[in-house]
């Protein structure tokens, strides 16, 4: 699970980082780099994000199904 931080929080973190001595900065950066290498690679596949239409029917059969499922509007609606 990944956590996202706001820009405001990250700016505060940078200001703290700037106060650190060189050895502490190097240790901190090494730990960040190690943690980044441990992350599984992200799969950027649009099908996984949005899904896709799956149907065994042909395009013409799908269109016929949509057209035949339409209902005529009745303009004489009273409440």
N, C-alpha and C positions, 0 to 999 in steps of 0.2 A: 504494500500500500504506500502510495506517495502522498506527501503533504505539500501543499502550495502555500507560499507566503506572499503577503502584500509587499508592494514596493516600499512602503513606509517601514515595515519591519526589516526588510533587507538593507535599507539605508542605515538603520540603527545598528545592524550587525556589522556593516562596513565601518561605521564610526568606531565601534569597539575594536574591530580588527586593526584599525590604524593606530590604536594606542598600544598594541602588543609589541613586544620585542621581536627581533628577527627570528630567533630560534623557535619561539612560540608560533609565529606565523607559518614557518616551514612545517612544523609538526601538524598544525591545523590543516594546512593545504594538503599534506600527504594523506591525512585521514579522509579528507573529502574525496581525493582522487581514488583512494582504495574503495570507498563506499560507492563511487560511481561505477567502478569496474565490476562490482558485485551485482549490479542491477541486470535483470534479464533484458535482452534486446527488445525494443518495442516493435510491434507489427503494425505498420501503417497501411492498412488495407481498407479501402472505402467500403467494401462489401461487409466487413465486420462492424464498421461504424454505423452505417445506415441500413444495411440489409439489402436484399434484392428480391425482385419478383420471381417466384418459382411457380411454374405452371406447366402442365404437359400439353395444354391446348395450344392450337395455333392462334396467330394474331386475329384471324377472321372469326374464329370460334369465341374468343374473348370479347370481341366487339359485338357480336350477335348477342351474347349473354348480357352485356351491359345495356344494349338497346332494348332488349326484350324485358329487362327488369324495371324499366322506367314506368312511372305511373302518370297518367294524364292528370293535370291539375284541374280541379273543379272550381270555376270562378263564382259559383253560387254558394259560397260558404257563409253560413249564418251562425251567429252565436246566441 
